[in-house]
Amino acid sequence: MSNRRSRFEMRIDILVMIKRGETLPTRIMYGVRLSWSVLQSTLQSLVKQGLIEEYNELKGNNRSKKLYRITAKGDNVLKYFNRIDNLTELKLVSRIFD
């Protein structure tokens, strides 16, 4: 069996990282173990879908840092995913004991 994640799994991993408070793209990249280019395209896709939002934080020297936060829609997606994940685990367990 392959250890590769689907695009859906990558998106869920990113949403979980952001939900846990990780806002910096570099830290998200390391946390979910993705290349920079894959992360950037996935973040932009999540922004377009309204699951996360991008915002800038001003730093010294008039520079800004691009950060991400989860939206209510993204939070709902995680809640529904967790419900489905729990239901599928229960079904697998019940099949084992039947």
Biopython code that builds the backbone (N, CA, C, O; Angstrom):
import numpy as np
from Bio.PDB.StructureBuilder import StructureBuilder

atoms = [
    (1, "MET", "N", (0.841, -1.183, 0.000)),
    (1, "MET", "CA", (0.000, 0.000, 0.000)),
    (1, "MET", "C", (0.887, 1.247, 0.000)),
    (1, "MET", "O", (1.944, 1.271, 0.631)),
    (2, "SER", "N", (0.457, 2.241, -0.689)),
    (2, "SER", "CA", (1.234, 3.463, -0.861)),
    (2, "SER", "C", (1.127, 4.358, 0.378)),
    (2, "SER", "O", (0.089, 4.396, 1.038)),
    (3, "ASN", "N", (2.202, 5.072, 0.680)),
    (3, "ASN", "CA", (2.212, 6.033, 1.783)),
    (3, "ASN", "C", (1.822, 7.427, 1.319)),
    (3, "ASN", "O", (1.835, 8.369, 2.111)),
    (4, "ARG", "N", (1.476, 7.569, 0.052)),
    (4, "ARG", "CA", (1.108, 8.881, -0.481)),
    (4, "ARG", "C", (-0.253, 9.308, 0.030)),
    (4, "ARG", "O", (-1.166, 8.495, 0.172)),
    (5, "ARG", "N", (-0.371, 10.603, 0.303)),
    (5, "ARG", "CA", (-1.650, 11.163, 0.735)),
    (5, "ARG", "C", (-2.413, 11.691, -0.465)),
    (5, "ARG", "O", (-1.826, 12.134, -1.452)),
    (6, "SER", "N", (-3.701, 11.638, -0.364)),
    (6, "SER", "CA", (-4.532, 12.241, -1.400)),
    (6, "SER", "C", (-4.529, 13.755, -1.215)),
    (6, "SER", "O", (-4.095, 14.258, -0.179)),
    (7, "ARG", "N", (-5.008, 14.468, -2.208)),
    (7, "ARG", "CA", (-5.101, 15.930, -2.087)),
    (7, "ARG", "C", (-6.045, 16.303, -0.947)),
    (7, "ARG", "O", (-5.820, 17.279, -0.232)),
    (8, "PHE", "N", (-7.098, 15.512, -0.792)),
    (8, "PHE", "CA", (-8.049, 15.751, 0.297)),
    (8, "PHE", "C", (-7.352, 15.634, 1.648)),
    (8, "PHE", "O", (-7.541, 16.487, 2.516)),
    (9, "GLU", "N", (-6.550, 14.590, 1.835)),
    (9, "GLU", "CA", (-5.835, 14.391, 3.093)),
    (9, "GLU", "C", (-4.845, 15.530, 3.346)),
    (9, "GLU", "O", (-4.695, 15.976, 4.483)),
    (10, "MET", "N", (-4.176, 15.997, 2.304)),
    (10, "MET", "CA", (-3.251, 17.124, 2.464)),
    (10, "MET", "C", (-3.997, 18.371, 2.915)),
    (10, "MET", "O", (-3.527, 19.104, 3.786)),
    (11, "ARG", "N", (-5.162, 18.608, 2.318)),
    (11, "ARG", "CA", (-5.950, 19.784, 2.678)),
    (11, "ARG", "C", (-6.421, 19.699, 4.133)),
    (11, "ARG", "O", (-6.381, 20.687, 4.865)),
    (12, "ILE", "N", (-6.863, 18.513, 4.540)),
    (12, "ILE", "CA", (-7.301, 18.327, 5.928)),
    (12, "ILE", "C", (-6.128, 18.549, 6.870)),
    (12, "ILE", "O", (-6.285, 19.207, 7.898)),
    (13, "ASP", "N", (-4.958, 18.015, 6.543)),
    (13, "ASP", "CA", (-3.767, 18.211, 7.382)),
    (13, "ASP", "C", (-3.444, 19.695, 7.535)),
    (13, "ASP", "O", (-3.107, 20.146, 8.630)),
    (14, "ILE", "N", (-3.544, 20.450, 6.452)),
    (14, "ILE", "CA", (-3.272, 21.893, 6.498)),
    (14, "ILE", "C", (-4.311, 22.598, 7.367)),
    (14, "ILE", "O", (-3.959, 23.441, 8.191)),
    (15, "LEU", "N", (-5.579, 22.261, 7.191)),
    (15, "LEU", "CA", (-6.638, 22.875, 8.005)),
    (15, "LEU", "C", (-6.414, 22.586, 9.489)),
    (15, "LEU", "O", (-6.598, 23.466, 10.329)),
    (16, "VAL", "N", (-6.022, 21.368, 9.807)),
    (16, "VAL", "CA", (-5.767, 21.005, 11.207)),
    (16, "VAL", "C", (-4.617, 21.832, 11.773)),
    (16, "VAL", "O", (-4.711, 22.336, 12.892)),
    (17, "MET", "N", (-3.535, 21.976, 11.011)),
    (17, "MET", "CA", (-2.398, 22.769, 11.478)),
    (17, "MET", "C", (-2.808, 24.220, 11.747)),
    (17, "MET", "O", (-2.429, 24.799, 12.765)),
    (18, "ILE", "N", (-3.572, 24.793, 10.842)),
    (18, "ILE", "CA", (-3.994, 26.187, 10.994)),
    (18, "ILE", "C", (-4.974, 26.303, 12.170)),
    (18, "ILE", "O", (-4.921, 27.266, 12.935)),
    (19, "LYS", "N", (-5.850, 25.335, 12.301)),
    (19, "LYS", "CA", (-6.813, 25.339, 13.424)),
    (19, "LYS", "C", (-6.072, 25.283, 14.760)),
    (19, "LYS", "O", (-6.507, 25.893, 15.736)),
    (20, "ARG", "N", (-4.968, 24.560, 14.805)),
    (20, "ARG", "CA", (-4.173, 24.454, 16.035)),
    (20, "ARG", "C", (-3.371, 25.721, 16.321)),
    (20, "ARG", "O", (-2.708, 25.815, 17.355)),
    (21, "GLY", "N", (-3.427, 26.696, 15.412)),
    (21, "GLY", "CA", (-2.786, 27.978, 15.676)),
    (21, "GLY", "C", (-1.539, 28.262, 14.864)),
    (21, "GLY", "O", (-0.905, 29.300, 15.055)),
    (22, "GLU", "N", (-1.175, 27.373, 13.970)),
    (22, "GLU", "CA", (0.008, 27.619, 13.140)),
    (22, "GLU", "C", (-0.398, 28.524, 11.985)),
    (22, "GLU", "O", (-1.249, 28.155, 11.175)),
    (23, "THR", "N", (0.204, 29.704, 11.906)),
    (23, "THR", "CA", (-0.198, 30.689, 10.901)),
    (23, "THR", "C", (0.854, 30.935, 9.833)),
    (23, "THR", "O", (0.537, 31.410, 8.742)),
    (24, "LEU", "N", (2.101, 30.616, 10.143)),
    (24, "LEU", "CA", (3.202, 30.877, 9.210)),
    (24, "LEU", "C", (3.293, 29.775, 8.148)),
    (24, "LEU", "O", (3.315, 28.593, 8.489)),
    (25, "PRO", "N", (3.346, 30.147, 6.875)),
    (25, "PRO", "CA", (3.385, 29.136, 5.823)),
    (25, "PRO", "C", (4.570, 28.172, 5.930)),
    (25, "PRO", "O", (4.422, 26.985, 5.638)),
    (26, "THR", "N", (5.725, 28.657, 6.337)),
    (26, "THR", "CA", (6.889, 27.770, 6.447)),
    (26, "THR", "C", (6.658, 26.705, 7.509)),
    (26, "THR", "O", (6.997, 25.539, 7.307)),
    (27, "ARG", "N", (6.092, 27.095, 8.624)),
    (27, "ARG", "CA", (5.824, 26.123, 9.692)),
    (27, "ARG", "C", (4.733, 25.150, 9.292)),
    (27, "ARG", "O", (4.790, 23.972, 9.647)),
    (28, "ILE", "N", (3.749, 25.626, 8.562)),
    (28, "ILE", "CA", (2.710, 24.733, 8.042)),
    (28, "ILE", "C", (3.345, 23.715, 7.103)),
    (28, "ILE", "O", (3.040, 22.524, 7.171)),
    (29, "MET", "N", (4.224, 24.184, 6.234)),
    (29, "MET", "CA", (4.907, 23.317, 5.272)),
    (29, "MET", "C", (5.649, 22.189, 5.983)),
    (29, "MET", "O", (5.516, 21.024, 5.610)),
    (30, "TYR", "N", (6.428, 22.533, 7.007)),
    (30, "TYR", "CA", (7.175, 21.506, 7.739)),
    (30, "TYR", "C", (6.240, 20.593, 8.526)),
    (30, "TYR", "O", (6.476, 19.389, 8.619)),
    (31, "GLY", "N", (5.185, 21.161, 9.089)),
    (31, "GLY", "CA", (4.254, 20.381, 9.899)),
    (31, "GLY", "C", (3.494, 19.331, 9.115)),
    (31, "GLY", "O", (3.220, 18.243, 9.623)),
    (32, "VAL", "N", (3.153, 19.657, 7.874)),
    (32, "VAL", "CA", (2.389, 18.705, 7.063)),
    (32, "VAL", "C", (3.267, 17.982, 6.039)),
    (32, "VAL", "O", (2.779, 17.177, 5.246)),
    (33, "ARG", "N", (4.577, 18.283, 6.069)),
    (33, "ARG", "CA", (5.553, 17.615, 5.208)),
    (33, "ARG", "C", (5.185, 17.720, 3.720)),
    (33, "ARG", "O", (4.945, 16.718, 3.045)),
    (34, "LEU", "N", (5.152, 18.955, 3.240)),
    (34, "LEU", "CA", (4.893, 19.226, 1.827)),
    (34, "LEU", "C", (6.012, 20.108, 1.277)),
    (34, "LEU", "O", (6.688, 20.814, 2.024)),
    (35, "SER", "N", (6.190, 20.056, -0.019)),
    (35, "SER", "CA", (7.133, 20.970, -0.655)),
    (35, "SER", "C", (6.507, 22.364, -0.690)),
    (35, "SER", "O", (5.293, 22.522, -0.561)),
    (36, "TRP", "N", (7.357, 23.359, -0.864)),
    (36, "TRP", "CA", (6.890, 24.745, -0.876)),
    (36, "TRP", "C", (5.886, 24.977, -2.002)),
    (36, "TRP", "O", (4.851, 25.605, -1.782)),
    (37, "SER", "N", (6.174, 24.483, -3.192)),
    (37, "SER", "CA", (5.276, 24.737, -4.339)),
    (37, "SER", "C", (3.918, 24.065, -4.145)),
    (37, "SER", "O", (2.885, 24.652, -4.467)),
    (38, "VAL", "N", (3.913, 22.850, -3.627)),
    (38, "VAL", "CA", (2.640, 22.149, -3.379)),
    (38, "VAL", "C", (1.862, 22.880, -2.294)),
    (38, "VAL", "O", (0.649, 23.055, -2.408)),
    (39, "LEU", "N", (2.553, 23.307, -1.246)),
    (39, "LEU", "CA", (1.886, 24.034, -0.169)),
    (39, "LEU", "C", (1.268, 25.323, -0.696)),
    (39, "LEU", "O", (0.111, 25.620, -0.397)),
    (40, "GLN", "N", (2.021, 26.090, -1.475)),
    (40, "GLN", "CA", (1.521, 27.368, -1.986)),
    (40, "GLN", "C", (0.261, 27.186, -2.835)),
    (40, "GLN", "O", (-0.708, 27.929, -2.677)),
    (41, "SER", "N", (0.274, 26.210, -3.722)),
    (41, "SER", "CA", (-0.909, 25.994, -4.570)),
    (41, "SER", "C", (-2.093, 25.503, -3.740)),
    (41, "SER", "O", (-3.238, 25.861, -4.015)),
    (42, "THR", "N", (-1.818, 24.689, -2.731)),
    (42, "THR", "CA", (-2.898, 24.182, -1.882)),
    (42, "THR", "C", (-3.469, 25.293, -1.008)),
    (42, "THR", "O", (-4.684, 25.378, -0.833)),
    (43, "LEU", "N", (-2.611, 26.143, -0.458)),
    (43, "LEU", "CA", (-3.092, 27.274, 0.339)),
    (43, "LEU", "C", (-3.977, 28.190, -0.505)),
    (43, "LEU", "O", (-5.036, 28.628, -0.057)),
    (44, "GLN", "N", (-3.532, 28.473, -1.729)),
    (44, "GLN", "CA", (-4.333, 29.341, -2.597)),
    (44, "GLN", "C", (-5.687, 28.708, -2.930)),
    (44, "GLN", "O", (-6.700, 29.404, -3.013)),
    (45, "SER", "N", (-5.698, 27.412, -3.116)),
    (45, "SER", "CA", (-6.950, 26.698, -3.370)),
    (45, "SER", "C", (-7.887, 26.797, -2.158)),
    (45, "SER", "O", (-9.087, 27.026, -2.310)),
    (46, "LEU", "N", (-7.332, 26.624, -0.966)),
    (46, "LEU", "CA", (-8.136, 26.721, 0.254)),
    (46, "LEU", "C", (-8.666, 28.133, 0.461)),
    (46, "LEU", "O", (-9.782, 28.313, 0.950)),
    (47, "VAL", "N", (-7.869, 29.142, 0.088)),
    (47, "VAL", "CA", (-8.327, 30.530, 0.178)),
    (47, "VAL", "C", (-9.484, 30.752, -0.800)),
    (47, "VAL", "O", (-10.497, 31.346, -0.430)),
    (48, "LYS", "N", (-9.343, 30.283, -2.039)),
    (48, "LYS", "CA", (-10.401, 30.455, -3.049)),
    (48, "LYS", "C", (-11.694, 29.769, -2.636)),
    (48, "LYS", "O", (-12.781, 30.251, -2.954)),
    (49, "GLN", "N", (-11.585, 28.644, -1.929)),
    (49, "GLN", "CA", (-12.763, 27.915, -1.477)),
    (49, "GLN", "C", (-13.375, 28.524, -0.220)),
    (49, "GLN", "O", (-14.457, 28.123, 0.209)),
    (50, "GLY", "N", (-12.675, 29.498, 0.370)),
    (50, "GLY", "CA", (-13.180, 30.159, 1.569)),
    (50, "GLY", "C", (-12.969, 29.356, 2.843)),
    (50, "GLY", "O", (-13.636, 29.612, 3.847)),
    (51, "LEU", "N", (-12.053, 28.389, 2.824)),
    (51, "LEU", "CA", (-11.795, 27.563, 4.002)),
    (51, "LEU", "C", (-10.755, 28.184, 4.926)),
    (51, "LEU", "O", (-10.760, 27.937, 6.132)),
    (52, "ILE", "N", (-9.871, 28.986, 4.360)),
    (52, "ILE", "CA", (-8.898, 29.752, 5.142)),
    (52, "ILE", "C", (-8.846, 31.150, 4.553)),
    (52, "ILE", "O", (-9.304, 31.390, 3.436)),
    (53, "GLU", "N", (-8.281, 32.068, 5.324)),
    (53, "GLU", "CA", (-8.070, 33.410, 4.789)),
    (53, "GLU", "C", (-6.636, 33.827, 5.025)),
    (53, "GLU", "O", (-5.982, 33.433, 5.990)),
    (54, "GLU", "N", (-6.186, 34.635, 4.105)),
    (54, "GLU", "CA", (-4.819, 35.136, 4.137)),
    (54, "GLU", "C", (-4.860, 36.557, 4.675)),
    (54, "GLU", "O", (-5.725, 37.349, 4.300)),
    (55, "TYR", "N", (-3.922, 36.872, 5.554)),
    (55, "TYR", "CA", (-3.834, 38.248, 6.044)),
    (55, "TYR", "C", (-2.371, 38.606, 6.234)),
    (55, "TYR", "O", (-1.509, 37.731, 6.324)),
    (56, "ASN", "N", (-2.106, 39.884, 6.293)),
    (56, "ASN", "CA", (-0.735, 40.375, 6.445)),
    (56, "ASN", "C", (-0.538, 40.965, 7.824)),
    (56, "ASN", "O", (-1.407, 41.654, 8.359)),
    (57, "GLU", "N", (0.615, 40.681, 8.384)),
    (57, "GLU", "CA", (1.007, 41.263, 9.660)),
    (57, "GLU", "C", (2.210, 42.148, 9.402)),
    (57, "GLU", "O", (3.211, 41.705, 8.837)),
    (58, "LEU", "N", (2.109, 43.389, 9.815)),
    (58, "LEU", "CA", (3.209, 44.318, 9.593)),
    (58, "LEU", "C", (4.357, 44.029, 10.542)),
    (58, "LEU", "O", (4.167, 43.828, 11.741)),
    (59, "LYS", "N", (5.554, 44.015, 9.971)),
    (59, "LYS", "CA", (6.775, 43.845, 10.750)),
    (59, "LYS", "C", (7.551, 45.140, 10.670)),
    (59, "LYS", "O", (7.093, 46.115, 10.074)),
    (60, "GLY", "N", (8.724, 45.148, 11.269)),
    (60, "GLY", "CA", (9.575, 46.329, 11.191)),
    (60, "GLY", "C", (10.015, 46.598, 9.761)),
    (60, "GLY", "O", (9.871, 45.736, 8.894)),
    (61, "ASN", "N", (10.538, 47.759, 9.513)),
    (61, "ASN", "CA", (11.025, 48.178, 8.188)),
    (61, "ASN", "C", (9.940, 48.152, 7.119)),
    (61, "ASN", "O", (10.233, 47.920, 5.946)),
    (62, "ASN", "N", (8.697, 48.386, 7.509)),
    (62, "ASN", "CA", (7.562, 48.425, 6.574)),
    (62, "ASN", "C", (7.380, 47.124, 5.792)),
    (62, "ASN", "O", (6.834, 47.133, 4.689)),
    (63, "ARG", "N", (7.831, 46.021, 6.356)),
    (63, "ARG", "CA", (7.648, 44.719, 5.707)),
    (63, "ARG", "C", (6.423, 44.054, 6.309)),
    (63, "ARG", "O", (6.050, 44.319, 7.451)),
    (64, "SER", "N", (5.814, 43.200, 5.532)),
    (64, "SER", "CA", (4.664, 42.467, 6.058)),
    (64, "SER", "C", (4.888, 40.969, 5.871)),
    (64, "SER", "O", (5.636, 40.528, 4.998)),
    (65, "LYS", "N", (4.228, 40.225, 6.707)),
    (65, "LYS", "CA", (4.336, 38.782, 6.697)),
    (65, "LYS", "C", (2.972, 38.214, 6.328)),
    (65, "LYS", "O", (1.957, 38.628, 6.890)),
    (66, "LYS", "N", (2.935, 37.267, 5.386)),
    (66, "LYS", "CA", (1.698, 36.638, 4.969)),
    (66, "LYS", "C", (1.379, 35.497, 5.934)),
    (66, "LYS", "O", (2.191, 34.592, 6.123)),
    (67, "LEU", "N", (0.189, 35.547, 6.544)),
    (67, "LEU", "CA", (-0.238, 34.547, 7.514)),
    (67, "LEU", "C", (-1.607, 33.991, 7.113)),
    (67, "LEU", "O", (-2.291, 34.550, 6.255)),
    (68, "TYR", "N", (-1.989, 32.894, 7.743)),
    (68, "TYR", "CA", (-3.259, 32.242, 7.418)),
    (68, "TYR", "C", (-4.045, 31.934, 8.674)),
    (68, "TYR", "O", (-3.474, 31.640, 9.724)),
    (69, "ARG", "N", (-5.372, 32.004, 8.555)),
    (69, "ARG", "CA", (-6.260, 31.593, 9.643)),
    (69, "ARG", "C", (-7.462, 30.861, 9.042)),
    (69, "ARG", "O", (-7.847, 31.100, 7.898)),
    (70, "ILE", "N", (-8.030, 29.985, 9.824)),
    (70, "ILE", "CA", (-9.155, 29.185, 9.366)),
    (70, "ILE", "C", (-10.427, 30.028, 9.440)),
    (70, "ILE", "O", (-10.565, 30.877, 10.321)),
    (71, "THR", "N", (-11.340, 29.792, 8.527)),
    (71, "THR", "CA", (-12.623, 30.489, 8.525)),
    (71, "THR", "C", (-13.681, 29.595, 9.169)),
    (71, "THR", "O", (-13.419, 28.432, 9.477)),
    (72, "ALA", "N", (-14.866, 30.141, 9.366)),
    (72, "ALA", "CA", (-15.969, 29.353, 9.920)),
    (72, "ALA", "C", (-16.290, 28.179, 8.987)),
    (72, "ALA", "O", (-16.590, 27.077, 9.446)),
    (73, "LYS", "N", (-16.224, 28.424, 7.690)),
    (73, "LYS", "CA", (-16.479, 27.358, 6.720)),
    (73, "LYS", "C", (-15.423, 26.255, 6.847)),
    (73, "LYS", "O", (-15.761, 25.072, 6.805)),
    (74, "GLY", "N", (-14.156, 26.629, 7.001)),
    (74, "GLY", "CA", (-13.090, 25.653, 7.172)),
    (74, "GLY", "C", (-13.256, 24.869, 8.460)),
    (74, "GLY", "O", (-13.009, 23.664, 8.498)),
    (75, "ASP", "N", (-13.675, 25.552, 9.512)),
    (75, "ASP", "CA", (-13.919, 24.897, 10.790)),
    (75, "ASP", "C", (-15.053, 23.874, 10.652)),
    (75, "ASP", "O", (-14.975, 22.780, 11.212)),
    (76, "ASN", "N", (-16.091, 24.225, 9.917)),
    (76, "ASN", "CA", (-17.204, 23.286, 9.676)),
    (76, "ASN", "C", (-16.738, 22.063, 8.896)),
    (76, "ASN", "O", (-17.161, 20.944, 9.184)),
    (77, "VAL", "N", (-15.873, 22.270, 7.915)),
    (77, "VAL", "CA", (-15.344, 21.140, 7.143)),
    (77, "VAL", "C", (-14.612, 20.177, 8.070)),
    (77, "VAL", "O", (-14.784, 18.963, 7.961)),
    (78, "LEU", "N", (-13.802, 20.702, 8.975)),
    (78, "LEU", "CA", (-13.088, 19.843, 9.925)),
    (78, "LEU", "C", (-14.051, 19.099, 10.847)),
    (78, "LEU", "O", (-13.840, 17.923, 11.144)),
    (79, "LYS", "N", (-15.102, 19.773, 11.297)),
    (79, "LYS", "CA", (-16.093, 19.119, 12.157)),
    (79, "LYS", "C", (-16.769, 17.971, 11.421)),
    (79, "LYS", "O", (-16.916, 16.879, 11.971)),
    (80, "TYR", "N", (-17.182, 18.212, 10.178)),
    (80, "TYR", "CA", (-17.832, 17.156, 9.395)),
    (80, "TYR", "C", (-16.865, 16.008, 9.098)),
    (80, "TYR", "O", (-17.246, 14.838, 9.135)),
    (81, "PHE", "N", (-15.627, 16.353, 8.806)),
    (81, "PHE", "CA", (-14.631, 15.312, 8.553)),
    (81, "PHE", "C", (-14.436, 14.442, 9.794)),
    (81, "PHE", "O", (-14.370, 13.218, 9.688)),
    (82, "ASN", "N", (-14.345, 15.067, 10.965)),
    (82, "ASN", "CA", (-14.173, 14.303, 12.201)),
    (82, "ASN", "C", (-15.373, 13.398, 12.474)),
    (82, "ASN", "O", (-15.206, 12.270, 12.939)),
    (83, "ARG", "N", (-16.577, 13.884, 12.188)),
    (83, "ARG", "CA", (-17.773, 13.038, 12.364)),
    (83, "ARG", "C", (-17.710, 11.826, 11.452)),
    (83, "ARG", "O", (-17.958, 10.701, 11.886)),
    (84, "ILE", "N", (-17.380, 12.053, 10.199)),
    (84, "ILE", "CA", (-17.298, 10.950, 9.237)),
    (84, "ILE", "C", (-16.201, 9.979, 9.637)),
    (84, "ILE", "O", (-16.387, 8.764, 9.573)),
    (85, "ASP", "N", (-15.059, 10.511, 10.049)),
    (85, "ASP", "CA", (-13.946, 9.672, 10.463)),
    (85, "ASP", "C", (-14.346, 8.793, 11.648)),
    (85, "ASP", "O", (-14.028, 7.604, 11.679)),
    (86, "ASN", "N", (-15.044, 9.382, 12.621)),
    (86, "ASN", "CA", (-15.502, 8.610, 13.779)),
    (86, "ASN", "C", (-16.521, 7.552, 13.379)),
    (86, "ASN", "O", (-16.482, 6.437, 13.898)),
    (87, "LEU", "N", (-17.431, 7.877, 12.469)),
    (87, "LEU", "CA", (-18.434, 6.904, 12.026)),
    (87, "LEU", "C", (-17.794, 5.730, 11.294)),
    (87, "LEU", "O", (-18.184, 4.581, 11.499)),
    (88, "THR", "N", (-16.824, 6.012, 10.452)),
    (88, "THR", "CA", (-16.188, 4.918, 9.717)),
    (88, "THR", "C", (-15.393, 4.030, 10.655)),
    (88, "THR", "O", (-15.330, 2.820, 10.440)),
    (89, "GLU", "N", (-14.785, 4.596, 11.690)),
    (89, "GLU", "CA", (-14.071, 3.784, 12.673)),
    (89, "GLU", "C", (-15.050, 2.888, 13.420)),
    (89, "GLU", "O", (-14.762, 1.718, 13.669)),
    (90, "LEU", "N", (-16.212, 3.440, 13.778)),
    (90, "LEU", "CA", (-17.212, 2.641, 14.487)),
    (90, "LEU", "C", (-17.711, 1.490, 13.620)),
    (90, "LEU", "O", (-17.902, 0.378, 14.112)),
    (91, "LYS", "N", (-17.924, 1.752, 12.334)),
    (91, "LYS", "CA", (-18.394, 0.708, 11.438)),
    (91, "LYS", "C", (-17.363, -0.395, 11.306)),
    (91, "LYS", "O", (-17.716, -1.574, 11.267)),
    (92, "LEU", "N", (-16.085, -0.025, 11.237)),
    (92, "LEU", "CA", (-15.027, -1.037, 11.132)),
    (92, "LEU", "C", (-14.983, -1.885, 12.403)),
    (92, "LEU", "O", (-14.843, -3.106, 12.335)),
    (93, "VAL", "N", (-15.101, -1.236, 13.559)),
    (93, "VAL", "CA", (-15.064, -1.974, 14.825)),
    (93, "VAL", "C", (-16.268, -2.906, 14.928)),
    (93, "VAL", "O", (-16.129, -4.057, 15.341)),
    (94, "SER", "N", (-17.436, -2.419, 14.559)),
    (94, "SER", "CA", (-18.630, -3.263, 14.671)),
    (94, "SER", "C", (-18.554, -4.455, 13.736)),
    (94, "SER", "O", (-19.062, -5.522, 14.081)),
    (95, "ARG", "N", (-17.941, -4.321, 12.564)),
    (95, "ARG", "CA", (-17.785, -5.452, 11.656)),
    (95, "ARG", "C", (-16.847, -6.504, 12.250)),
    (95, "ARG", "O", (-17.048, -7.702, 12.055)),
    (96, "ILE", "N", (-15.842, -6.058, 12.962)),
    (96, "ILE", "CA", (-14.900, -6.972, 13.560)),
    (96, "ILE", "C", (-15.583, -7.831, 14.619)),
    (96, "ILE", "O", (-15.294, -9.023, 14.731)),
    (97, "PHE", "N", (-16.495, -7.231, 15.404)),
    (97, "PHE", "CA", (-17.132, -7.946, 16.502)),
    (97, "PHE", "C", (-18.408, -8.669, 16.090)),
    (97, "PHE", "O", (-18.979, -9.398, 16.900)),
    (98, "ASP", "N", (-18.867, -8.493, 14.876)),
    (98, "ASP", "CA", (-20.078, -9.200, 14.413)),
    (98, "ASP", "C", (-19.807, -10.628, 14.047)),
    (98, "ASP", "O", (-20.722, -11.346, 13.643)),
]
sb = StructureBuilder()
sb.init_structure("model")
sb.init_model(0)
sb.init_chain("A")
sb.init_seg("    ")
for serial, (resi, resn, name, xyz) in enumerate(atoms, 1):
    if name == "N":
        sb.init_residue(resn, " ", resi, " ")
    sb.init_atom(name, np.array(xyz, "f"), 0.0, 1.0, " ", f" {name:<3s}", serial, name[0])
structure = sb.get_structure()
